[in-house]
C-alpha cells in the first residue's frame, strides 16, 4: 500500500526498540495500519497515501516505549524514531 523508500533508524530508536519489533511495525505502516493514532490522524494518513503527503504512524514497543514511523511525501525515505528525536 505504501512505498517506504530507504529506511533509516535514529540512534534512540536503535537503542530502545527491539529490531524485530521495528520491522514488524514497518510492515504494519507499509500496509496501512497506522498504529496508536487518533481516528482523525488515521483518516489524514489514508488521505496522505492517496495524495502524496507525509505519513506518520505511532506504535509502542513491548517495553512501553512510544515510537513513530514517518514516510516522507515523495516516498524517498522512511524514518523510525522516538518522539523526542523529532
C-alpha positions as CSV (number, residue, x, y, z in Angstrom):
1,X,0.0,0.0,0.0
2,X,2.7,2.5,1.0
3,X,6.2,2.6,-0.5
4,X,8.8,3.2,2.2
5,X,11.9,4.2,0.1
6,X,15.1,3.9,2.1
7,X,14.6,3.1,5.8
8,X,16.5,4.9,8.5
9,X,16.6,4.4,12.2
10,X,17.6,7.2,14.6
11,X,20.1,6.4,17.4
12,X,17.4,6.4,20.1
13,X,15.2,4.0,18.1
14,X,18.1,1.6,17.5
15,X,18.9,1.6,21.3
16,X,15.3,1.4,22.6
17,X,13.2,-0.5,20.1
18,X,13.9,-4.2,19.5
19,X,14.9,-4.6,15.9
20,X,12.4,-7.4,15.1
21,X,9.6,-5.3,16.6
22,X,10.7,-2.3,14.5
23,X,10.5,-4.5,11.3
24,X,7.0,-5.7,12.3
25,X,5.9,-2.1,12.8
26,X,7.4,-1.1,9.4
27,X,5.3,-3.9,7.8
28,X,2.2,-2.6,9.6
29,X,3.0,1.0,8.5
30,X,3.5,-0.1,4.9
31,X,0.2,-2.0,4.9
32,X,-1.8,1.0,6.2
33,X,-2.0,0.1,9.9
34,X,-1.1,3.4,11.5
35,X,-0.9,2.0,15.0
36,X,-1.8,4.2,18.0
37,X,-3.1,7.3,16.3
38,X,-6.5,9.1,16.7
39,X,-9.3,8.5,14.2
40,X,-8.7,11.9,12.7
41,X,-5.0,11.1,12.2
42,X,-5.8,7.8,10.8
43,X,-8.1,9.5,8.2
44,X,-5.3,12.0,7.5
45,X,-2.8,9.2,6.8
46,X,-5.3,7.4,4.5
47,X,-5.7,10.7,2.6
48,X,-1.9,11.3,2.6
49,X,-1.2,7.9,1.0
50,X,-3.6,8.7,-1.9
51,X,-2.4,12.3,-2.3
52,X,1.4,12.1,-1.9
53,X,1.7,13.6,1.5
54,X,3.8,12.7,4.6
55,X,2.5,9.7,6.6
56,X,3.1,9.4,10.4
57,X,2.4,6.2,12.4
58,X,2.7,5.7,16.1
59,X,3.5,2.5,18.0
60,X,4.5,1.2,21.4
61,X,7.3,-1.3,21.8
62,X,7.0,-4.3,24.2
63,X,8.9,-2.2,26.7
64,X,6.2,0.5,26.5
65,X,8.4,3.0,24.7
66,X,6.5,5.0,22.1
67,X,8.0,5.5,18.7
68,X,7.0,6.9,15.3
69,X,7.5,5.9,11.8
70,X,7.4,8.7,9.2
71,X,7.4,8.3,5.5
72,X,8.1,11.5,3.5
73,X,5.7,12.9,0.9
74,X,7.8,11.7,-2.0
75,X,8.3,8.2,-0.6
76,X,12.0,8.5,-0.9
77,X,12.7,7.5,2.7
78,X,11.1,6.4,6.0
79,X,12.4,7.0,9.4
80,X,11.9,5.1,12.7
81,X,12.4,7.5,15.6
82,X,11.4,8.3,19.1
83,X,9.1,11.4,19.5
84,X,11.8,13.3,21.4
85,X,14.1,12.9,18.4
86,X,11.7,14.7,16.1
